[in-house]
Amino acid sequence: MGALRLAVFASGQGTNFQALADAVQQGRLDATIELLVCDRPSAPVIERAQRAGVETFVFKPKDYPSREAYEREIRAELEKRGVELIVLAGYMRILTAELVEPYYGRMINIHPSLLPAFPGVNGIGQALGYGVKVTGVTVHYVDGGLDSGPIIAQSIVEVQDGDTEETLAERIHAAEQQLLPRVTQLIAQGRVAIDGRKVTVRQ
């Protein structure tokens, strides 16, 4: 199998983008990052992509009449580059069927909680506010719902006495940066199978 052709979608700092780019560069991930898609022209992730030599598609959602309109443009960019897997790495937009349907089973997301607990925004703050003793990160396939797709892998992060959102976030982000490249590599190796809600990883 050749290298898996990835597109990474991100809206912010881009630490998970960086983790993927580093894994590619270090030979831990059999993939090429063909495109960064970003909805915020001022996001630091854009500079990370430029440093890594990755092409970018940067847009302002308000310049388009609808979500579907900009997603059609994104889809054309993905198809042009033969993208095989989309990785949502801190992308803060809800996706429509325009992208979800053609890429179902070929689009993953990383979320900062142990789904199905604490979906949506601020999973870290939600977990802390609820008083859980363990939380973590989840990589899952993207379906039409909110953080509701089939779960591929999870990593546990213990909540410590005296944790603030900032201290817990630091450990959550470190766990994300470990898990996301690892799961992406499993997919690149053809070891991940999806059957309804059940995902299996072949040894």
Wavefront OBJ file of the C-alpha trace (Angstrom):
o trace
v 0.000 0.000 0.000
v 1.195 3.505 -0.787
v 1.184 6.346 1.717
v -2.297 7.341 2.873
v -3.312 10.753 1.523
v -4.643 12.906 4.379
v -6.418 16.220 4.719
v -6.372 17.781 8.183
v -9.134 20.204 9.233
v -8.249 22.542 12.111
v -9.377 25.891 13.513
v -6.851 26.852 16.175
v -3.346 26.264 17.496
v -2.758 23.142 15.462
v -0.991 20.988 18.049
v -2.704 17.857 16.718
v -1.817 18.882 13.158
v 1.777 19.191 14.363
v 1.655 15.750 15.983
v 0.560 14.249 12.659
v 3.135 16.208 10.638
v 5.900 15.144 13.056
v 4.796 11.492 12.868
v 4.917 11.634 9.058
v 8.352 13.249 9.101
v 9.715 10.742 11.638
v 8.413 7.752 9.675
v 5.857 6.729 12.330
v 2.927 7.491 10.023
v 2.734 6.088 6.489
v 0.885 9.082 5.102
v 1.225 12.391 3.333
v -0.674 15.482 4.446
v -2.050 16.814 1.180
v -4.052 19.726 2.567
v -4.869 21.738 5.678
v -8.422 23.100 5.715
v -8.919 26.031 8.103
v -11.913 28.295 8.725
v -9.959 31.015 10.564
v -7.436 33.054 8.553
v -5.640 34.117 11.768
v -5.251 30.583 13.214
v -1.690 29.601 14.210
v -2.169 26.181 12.549
v -1.745 27.882 9.150
v 1.831 28.821 9.967
v 2.504 25.250 11.151
v 1.251 23.942 7.799
v 3.419 26.384 5.873
v 6.485 25.319 7.877
v 5.662 21.676 7.115
v 5.276 22.444 3.406
v 1.572 21.539 3.431
v -0.858 23.319 1.110
v -3.687 25.205 2.793
v -7.295 25.998 1.965
v -8.270 28.878 4.253
v -11.732 30.383 4.118
v -14.132 32.639 6.020
v -17.522 30.928 6.454
v -19.359 34.265 6.325
v -18.139 34.783 2.755
v -20.446 31.940 1.660
v -24.260 31.770 1.499
v -24.380 28.418 3.347
v -22.300 25.673 4.946
v -23.002 23.480 1.942
v -21.530 26.143 -0.362
v -18.110 26.198 1.285
v -18.150 22.442 1.829
v -18.690 21.933 -1.922
v -15.563 23.994 -2.531
v -13.637 22.010 0.100
v -14.819 18.757 -1.448
v -13.490 19.840 -4.844
v -10.090 20.578 -3.243
v -10.063 17.150 -1.565
v -10.993 15.333 -4.768
v -8.364 17.240 -6.740
v -5.702 15.895 -4.369
v -7.063 12.349 -4.099
v -7.544 12.632 -0.330
v -8.334 9.237 1.226
v -8.836 10.214 4.874
v -10.017 13.420 6.536
v -8.743 14.047 10.067
v -10.683 16.618 12.087
v -8.116 17.942 14.563
v -9.746 20.760 16.495
v -12.059 21.859 13.661
v -14.822 23.896 15.249
v -17.504 23.684 12.555
v -20.425 21.283 12.322
v -20.221 19.390 9.023
v -23.161 18.800 6.691
v -24.054 15.787 4.540
v -22.133 17.472 1.717
v -18.896 16.144 3.263
v -20.074 13.557 5.790
v -21.852 11.296 3.288
v -19.151 10.922 0.605
v -16.460 10.522 3.254
v -18.293 8.325 5.761
v -15.826 5.724 7.049
v -13.003 7.934 5.748
v -13.316 10.815 8.210
v -12.197 10.747 11.843
v -12.373 13.232 14.689
v -10.540 13.586 17.986
v -12.627 14.692 20.956
v -11.370 15.623 24.471
v -13.588 13.290 26.516
v -14.452 9.608 26.799
v -17.448 9.596 24.476
v -20.387 9.218 24.703
v -19.812 11.322 27.838
v -19.470 15.091 27.340
v -19.900 15.574 23.581
v -19.932 19.020 21.977
v -18.000 22.075 23.028
v -15.749 22.208 26.086
v -15.639 18.480 26.857
v -12.835 19.182 29.344
v -14.803 21.777 31.309
v -17.924 19.592 31.223
v -16.011 16.620 32.702
v -14.430 18.755 35.409
v -17.746 20.379 36.293
v -19.456 16.992 36.562
v -16.840 15.746 38.992
v -15.709 12.627 37.122
v -12.571 10.849 38.347
v -11.404 9.810 34.874
v -11.862 11.423 31.509
v -9.755 11.183 28.374
v -9.768 11.398 24.604
v -11.676 9.597 21.875
v -10.957 9.097 18.181
v -14.134 8.257 16.315
v -15.564 8.111 12.826
v -17.691 11.108 11.893
v -21.381 10.618 11.184
v -24.179 13.164 10.914
v -24.523 13.662 14.690
v -22.579 15.588 17.314
v -19.519 13.510 18.297
v -21.734 10.443 17.862
v -19.923 8.287 15.294
v -18.455 4.813 15.920
v -15.539 4.869 18.377
v -12.153 3.638 17.139
v -9.940 4.193 20.187
v -9.866 5.928 23.560
v -7.184 6.976 26.043
v -7.851 7.517 29.743
v -6.684 10.614 31.619
v -7.160 10.690 35.386
v -8.629 13.802 36.966
v -6.430 14.902 39.875
v -7.492 16.711 43.035
v -7.055 20.423 42.489
v -7.156 20.179 38.676
v -8.233 23.323 36.871
v -9.474 23.343 33.306
v -5.972 24.462 32.254
v -4.047 21.708 34.089
v -6.433 18.997 32.925
v -6.378 20.352 29.369
v -2.602 20.065 29.303
v -2.739 16.316 30.010
v -5.709 15.800 27.674
v -3.875 17.508 24.799
v -0.764 15.410 25.462
v -2.936 12.269 25.246
v -4.517 13.521 22.002
v -1.106 14.064 20.425
v -0.202 10.436 21.226
v -3.482 8.807 20.195
v -4.303 10.603 16.953
v -1.140 9.671 14.994
v -1.354 6.108 16.345
v -4.949 5.632 15.150
v -4.194 7.287 11.815
v -1.329 4.819 11.333
v -3.649 1.872 12.074
v -5.969 3.154 9.340
v -3.017 3.664 6.970
v -2.058 0.020 7.586
v -5.587 -1.124 6.695
v -6.086 -2.590 10.171
v -9.315 -0.793 11.127
v -12.680 -2.296 10.141
v -16.088 -0.752 10.755
v -19.335 -2.727 11.021
v -22.293 -0.611 12.109
v -21.261 0.927 15.447
v -18.579 -1.676 16.104
v -15.004 -0.894 15.097
v -12.351 -3.598 15.262
v -8.582 -3.241 14.973
v -6.797 -6.224 13.490
v -3.519 -7.213 15.115
l 1 2 3 4 5 6 7 8 9 10 11 12 13 14 15 16 17 18 19 20 21 22 23 24 25 26 27 28 29 30 31 32 33 34 35 36 37 38 39 40 41 42 43 44 45 46 47 48 49 50 51 52 53 54 55 56 57 58 59 60 61 62 63 64 65 66 67 68 69 70 71 72 73 74 75 76 77 78 79 80 81 82 83 84 85 86 87 88 89 90 91 92 93 94 95 96 97 98 99 100 101 102 103 104 105 106 107 108 109 110 111 112 113 114 115 116 117 118 119 120 121 122 123 124 125 126 127 128 129 130 131 132 133 134 135 136 137 138 139 140 141 142 143 144 145 146 147 148 149 150 151 152 153 154 155 156 157 158 159 160 161 162 163 164 165 166 167 168 169 170 171 172 173 174 175 176 177 178 179 180 181 182 183 184 185 186 187 188 189 190 191 192 193 194 195 196 197 198 199 200 201 202 203
